[in-house]
Amino acid sequence: MIKAPDQPRAITLDPLEAILHVSTEPGENHLYPNAIRFRVNEAREGLSWESSDPGVAAADPDGTVRAVAAGTMVLTVRLKGAAAATATVAVKAGGRADVVLR
């Protein structure tokens, strides 16, 4: 009997979209959060996190995304043996951080 190849596990990311804000005034960052930690349905070990544009928002190894400059980026998380998942992060100048759950 021929065994069918294993299908990659699904990986999900939460939230799928986020809006962060980056400081436009000196000292403003201490007033408003400018980062979010994304959640996944898998254990955090063995995950790789990648920002499509680290100049807009940087992805830390633990899934925390930190605003750098105004713009939009795509966060990709990968797990060996699993399909990748993505989320869109928009960074706006000034103001406070809003998380949009979809």
Backbone as JSON Lines, residues from 0, in Angstrom:
{"i":0,"aa":"M","n":[0.84,-1.17,0.0],"ca":[0.0,0.0,0.0],"c":[0.89,1.24,0.0]}
{"i":1,"aa":"I","n":[0.55,2.21,-0.83],"ca":[1.28,3.46,-0.91],"c":[0.63,4.47,0.03]}
{"i":2,"aa":"K","n":[1.47,5.04,0.88],"ca":[0.97,6.03,1.83],"c":[1.02,7.42,1.2]}
{"i":3,"aa":"A","n":[-0.07,8.15,1.35],"ca":[-0.1,9.53,0.84],"c":[0.82,10.4,1.67]}
{"i":4,"aa":"P","n":[1.46,11.38,1.05],"ca":[2.34,12.26,1.81],"c":[1.55,13.03,2.88]}
{"i":5,"aa":"D","n":[2.21,13.26,4.0],"ca":[1.57,14.03,5.06],"c":[1.3,15.45,4.59]}
{"i":6,"aa":"Q","n":[0.13,15.96,4.92],"ca":[-0.2,17.34,4.62],"c":[0.39,18.24,5.69]}
{"i":7,"aa":"P","n":[0.86,19.44,5.32],"ca":[1.39,20.35,6.33],"c":[0.28,20.73,7.32]}
{"i":8,"aa":"R","n":[0.66,20.86,8.58],"ca":[-0.3,21.31,9.59],"c":[-0.66,22.76,9.31]}
{"i":9,"aa":"A","n":[-1.86,23.12,9.68],"ca":[-2.28,24.52,9.53],"c":[-1.76,25.3,10.73]}
{"i":10,"aa":"I","n":[-1.35,26.51,10.49],"ca":[-0.92,27.4,11.57],"c":[-1.76,28.66,11.44]}
{"i":11,"aa":"T","n":[-2.27,29.14,12.55],"ca":[-3.08,30.35,12.52],"c":[-2.44,31.42,13.38]}
{"i":12,"aa":"L","n":[-2.69,32.65,13.0],"ca":[-2.08,33.81,13.63],"c":[-3.2,34.73,14.09]}
{"i":13,"aa":"D","n":[-3.07,35.32,15.26],"ca":[-4.09,36.2,15.8],"c":[-3.44,37.42,16.42]}
{"i":14,"aa":"P","n":[-3.83,38.64,16.08],"ca":[-4.87,39.0,15.12],"c":[-4.34,38.92,13.7]}
{"i":15,"aa":"L","n":[-5.25,39.05,12.73],"ca":[-4.86,39.02,11.32],"c":[-4.46,40.4,10.81]}
{"i":16,"aa":"E","n":[-4.89,41.43,11.52],"ca":[-4.53,42.8,11.18],"c":[-4.26,43.58,12.46]}
{"i":17,"aa":"A","n":[-3.34,44.52,12.41],"ca":[-3.08,45.39,13.55],"c":[-2.7,46.77,13.04]}
{"i":18,"aa":"I","n":[-3.06,47.77,13.81],"ca":[-2.65,49.15,13.52],"c":[-1.85,49.63,14.72]}
{"i":19,"aa":"L","n":[-0.61,50.01,14.47],"ca":[0.26,50.53,15.51],"c":[0.58,51.98,15.18]}
{"i":20,"aa":"H","n":[1.11,52.68,16.17],"ca":[1.49,54.08,15.95],"c":[2.93,54.27,16.37]}
{"i":21,"aa":"V","n":[3.61,55.14,15.66],"ca":[5.0,55.43,15.96],"c":[5.09,56.91,16.32]}
{"i":22,"aa":"S","n":[6.0,57.23,17.21],"ca":[6.16,58.58,17.74],"c":[6.53,59.58,16.65]}
{"i":23,"aa":"T","n":[5.91,60.75,16.74],"ca":[6.31,61.87,15.88],"c":[6.9,63.0,16.71]}
{"i":24,"aa":"E","n":[6.77,62.89,18.03],"ca":[7.28,63.91,18.95],"c":[8.22,63.25,19.95]}
{"i":25,"aa":"P","n":[9.28,63.96,20.37],"ca":[10.17,63.4,21.39],"c":[9.4,63.02,22.65]}
{"i":26,"aa":"G","n":[9.66,61.84,23.17],"ca":[9.02,61.39,24.41],"c":[7.62,60.84,24.25]}
{"i":27,"aa":"E","n":[7.07,60.86,23.05],"ca":[5.7,60.4,22.84],"c":[5.55,58.89,23.02]}
{"i":28,"aa":"N","n":[6.56,58.1,22.67],"ca":[6.45,56.64,22.75],"c":[6.13,56.13,24.14]}
{"i":29,"aa":"H","n":[6.53,56.83,25.18],"ca":[6.25,56.31,26.52],"c":[4.77,56.46,26.86]}
{"i":30,"aa":"L","n":[4.01,57.25,26.11],"ca":[2.6,57.43,26.38],"c":[1.71,56.39,25.71]}
{"i":31,"aa":"Y","n":[2.11,55.9,24.55],"ca":[1.27,55.02,23.76],"c":[2.02,53.75,23.38]}
{"i":32,"aa":"P","n":[1.39,52.6,23.53],"ca":[2.04,51.36,23.1],"c":[2.29,51.39,21.59]}
{"i":33,"aa":"N","n":[3.43,50.89,21.19],"ca":[3.75,50.85,19.76],"c":[4.21,49.45,19.35]}
{"i":34,"aa":"A","n":[3.7,48.44,20.07],"ca":[4.07,47.06,19.76],"c":[2.9,46.14,20.09]}
{"i":35,"aa":"I","n":[2.9,44.98,19.48],"ca":[1.89,43.96,19.75],"c":[2.57,42.6,19.69]}
{"i":36,"aa":"R","n":[2.13,41.69,20.53],"ca":[2.63,40.32,20.47],"c":[1.55,39.45,19.85]}
{"i":37,"aa":"F","n":[1.87,38.86,18.72],"ca":[0.92,38.02,18.02],"c":[0.83,36.65,18.67]}
{"i":38,"aa":"R","n":[-0.35,36.05,18.6],"ca":[-0.6,34.72,19.14],"c":[-0.72,33.72,17.99]}
{"i":39,"aa":"V","n":[-0.3,32.49,18.25],"ca":[-0.41,31.41,17.27],"c":[-1.03,30.2,17.93]}
{"i":40,"aa":"N","n":[-1.55,29.29,17.1],"ca":[-2.17,28.08,17.62],"c":[-1.16,26.97,17.88]}
{"i":41,"aa":"E","n":[0.1,27.24,17.73],"ca":[1.16,26.25,17.93],"c":[2.07,26.71,19.08]}
{"i":42,"aa":"A","n":[2.85,25.79,19.59],"ca":[3.86,26.17,20.59],"c":[4.8,27.19,19.96]}
{"i":43,"aa":"R","n":[5.29,28.11,20.75],"ca":[6.15,29.18,20.22],"c":[7.53,28.67,19.8]}
{"i":44,"aa":"E","n":[7.97,27.56,20.34],"ca":[9.3,27.05,19.99],"c":[9.28,26.53,18.56]}
{"i":45,"aa":"G","n":[10.32,26.86,17.82],"ca":[10.44,26.4,16.45],"c":[9.78,27.3,15.44]}
{"i":46,"aa":"L","n":[9.17,28.4,15.89],"ca":[8.56,29.33,14.96],"c":[9.59,30.33,14.46]}
{"i":47,"aa":"S","n":[9.44,30.75,13.22],"ca":[10.27,31.85,12.71],"c":[9.32,32.97,12.3]}
{"i":48,"aa":"W","n":[9.69,34.19,12.66],"ca":[8.88,35.38,12.41],"c":[9.65,36.27,11.45]}
{"i":49,"aa":"E","n":[8.95,36.8,10.45],"ca":[9.62,37.63,9.44],"c":[8.75,38.83,9.08]}
{"i":50,"aa":"S","n":[9.37,39.99,9.05],"ca":[8.71,41.22,8.6],"c":[9.04,41.44,7.14]}
{"i":51,"aa":"S","n":[8.02,41.78,6.35],"ca":[8.28,42.08,4.94],"c":[9.01,43.41,4.78]}
{"i":52,"aa":"D","n":[8.94,44.26,5.81],"ca":[9.62,45.56,5.75],"c":[10.05,45.98,7.16]}
{"i":53,"aa":"P","n":[11.23,45.54,7.61],"ca":[11.7,45.88,8.96],"c":[11.86,47.38,9.18]}
{"i":54,"aa":"G","n":[11.87,48.17,8.1],"ca":[11.93,49.62,8.24],"c":[10.6,50.2,8.7]}
{"i":55,"aa":"V","n":[9.51,49.43,8.57],"ca":[8.19,49.84,9.04],"c":[7.89,49.24,10.41]}
{"i":56,"aa":"A","n":[8.09,47.95,10.54],"ca":[7.88,47.27,11.82],"c":[8.78,46.05,11.87]}
{"i":57,"aa":"A","n":[9.43,45.86,13.0],"ca":[10.37,44.75,13.18],"c":[9.71,43.62,13.95]}
{"i":58,"aa":"A","n":[10.01,42.4,13.58],"ca":[9.47,41.22,14.25],"c":[10.53,40.6,15.14]}
{"i":59,"aa":"D","n":[10.21,40.46,16.43],"ca":[11.11,39.81,17.38],"c":[10.91,38.3,17.31]}
{"i":60,"aa":"P","n":[11.88,37.51,17.8],"ca":[11.76,36.05,17.78],"c":[10.58,35.49,18.58]}
{"i":61,"aa":"D","n":[10.0,36.29,19.48],"ca":[8.86,35.81,20.27],"c":[7.51,36.21,19.67]}
{"i":62,"aa":"G","n":[7.51,36.84,18.48],"ca":[6.26,37.23,17.84],"c":[5.83,38.64,18.16]}
{"i":63,"aa":"T","n":[6.66,39.4,18.87],"ca":[6.35,40.79,19.14],"c":[6.74,41.63,17.93]}
{"i":64,"aa":"V","n":[5.83,42.48,17.49],"ca":[6.09,43.38,16.37],"c":[6.14,44.79,16.91]}
{"i":65,"aa":"R","n":[7.24,45.51,16.6],"ca":[7.45,46.86,17.1],"c":[7.46,47.85,15.94]}
{"i":66,"aa":"A","n":[6.67,48.92,16.11],"ca":[6.59,49.96,15.08],"c":[7.93,50.68,14.98]}
{"i":67,"aa":"V","n":[8.34,50.98,13.74],"ca":[9.58,51.7,13.48],"c":[9.28,53.01,12.76]}
{"i":68,"aa":"A","n":[8.49,52.94,11.69],"ca":[8.15,54.13,10.89],"c":[6.8,53.9,10.22]}
{"i":69,"aa":"A","n":[6.15,54.97,9.81],"ca":[4.85,54.87,9.16],"c":[4.94,54.03,7.88]}
{"i":70,"aa":"G","n":[3.93,53.21,7.65],"ca":[3.88,52.36,6.47],"c":[3.08,51.1,6.75]}
{"i":71,"aa":"T","n":[3.19,50.12,5.86],"ca":[2.49,48.84,6.01],"c":[3.47,47.72,5.75]}
{"i":72,"aa":"M","n":[3.35,46.66,6.54],"ca":[4.18,45.47,6.33],"c":[3.33,44.23,6.52]}
{"i":73,"aa":"V","n":[3.86,43.1,6.07],"ca":[3.22,41.81,6.26],"c":[4.1,40.98,7.18]}
{"i":74,"aa":"L","n":[3.51,40.47,8.26],"ca":[4.2,39.58,9.19],"c":[3.94,38.15,8.74]}
{"i":75,"aa":"T","n":[5.0,37.36,8.62],"ca":[4.86,35.95,8.26],"c":[5.44,35.11,9.38]}
{"i":76,"aa":"V","n":[4.68,34.09,9.8],"ca":[5.18,33.14,10.8],"c":[5.23,31.77,10.13]}
{"i":77,"aa":"R","n":[6.33,31.06,10.38],"ca":[6.5,29.73,9.79],"c":[6.88,28.73,10.87]}
{"i":78,"aa":"L","n":[6.43,27.52,10.68],"ca":[6.8,26.41,11.54],"c":[7.16,25.26,10.63]}
{"i":79,"aa":"K","n":[8.3,24.63,10.89],"ca":[8.73,23.51,10.05],"c":[7.61,22.47,10.01]}
{"i":80,"aa":"G","n":[7.25,22.06,8.81],"ca":[6.2,21.06,8.65],"c":[4.8,21.64,8.68]}
{"i":81,"aa":"A","n":[4.71,22.96,8.7],"ca":[3.39,23.61,8.71],"c":[3.37,24.69,7.63]}
{"i":82,"aa":"A","n":[2.19,24.98,7.18],"ca":[2.03,26.08,6.23],"c":[2.26,27.4,6.96]}
{"i":83,"aa":"A","n":[2.68,28.42,6.24],"ca":[2.92,29.73,6.84],"c":[1.6,30.46,7.05]}
{"i":84,"aa":"A","n":[1.6,31.42,7.96],"ca":[0.45,32.29,8.2],"c":[0.93,33.73,8.14]}
{"i":85,"aa":"T","n":[0.05,34.64,7.73],"ca":[0.44,36.04,7.61],"c":[-0.58,36.95,8.29]}
{"i":86,"aa":"A","n":[-0.11,38.13,8.64],"ca":[-0.94,39.19,9.19],"c":[-0.43,40.51,8.64]}
{"i":87,"aa":"T","n":[-1.33,41.47,8.48],"ca":[-0.97,42.79,7.98],"c":[-0.85,43.75,9.15]}
{"i":88,"aa":"V","n":[0.23,44.53,9.16],"ca":[0.45,45.52,10.21],"c":[0.62,46.88,9.54]}
{"i":89,"aa":"A","n":[-0.25,47.82,9.92],"ca":[-0.13,49.2,9.44],"c":[0.42,50.04,10.58]}
{"i":90,"aa":"V","n":[1.38,50.89,10.27],"ca":[1.96,51.78,11.27],"c":[1.63,53.21,10.85]}
{"i":91,"aa":"K","n":[1.01,53.94,11.78],"ca":[0.65,55.34,11.52],"c":[1.52,56.23,12.4]}
{"i":92,"aa":"A","n":[1.73,57.45,11.94],"ca":[2.54,58.4,12.7],"c":[1.71,59.01,13.82]}
{"i":93,"aa":"G","n":[2.26,58.99,15.05],"ca":[1.63,59.62,16.21],"c":[0.43,58.85,16.73]}
{"i":94,"aa":"G","n":[-0.11,59.33,17.84],"ca":[-1.33,58.76,18.39],"c":[-1.13,57.52,19.21]}
{"i":95,"aa":"R","n":[-2.2,56.72,19.32],"ca":[-2.18,55.54,20.17],"c":[-2.33,54.28,19.34]}
{"i":96,"aa":"A","n":[-2.01,53.14,19.92],"ca":[-2.08,51.88,19.21],"c":[-3.5,51.33,19.25]}
{"i":97,"aa":"D","n":[-3.99,50.87,18.11],"ca":[-5.29,50.23,18.01],"c":[-5.06,48.86,17.42]}
{"i":98,"aa":"V","n":[-5.68,47.84,17.99],"ca":[-5.6,46.5,17.45],"c":[-6.95,46.18,16.83]}
{"i":99,"aa":"V","n":[-6.94,45.75,15.6],"ca":[-8.17,45.38,14.91],"c":[-8.19,43.87,14.79]}
{"i":100,"aa":"L","n":[-9.13,43.22,15.48],"ca":[-9.24,41.78,15.42],"c":[-10.22,41.41,14.31]}
{"i":101,"aa":"R","n":[-9.8,40.52,13.42],"ca":[-10.68,40.09,12.33],"c":[-10.7,38.6,12.26]}
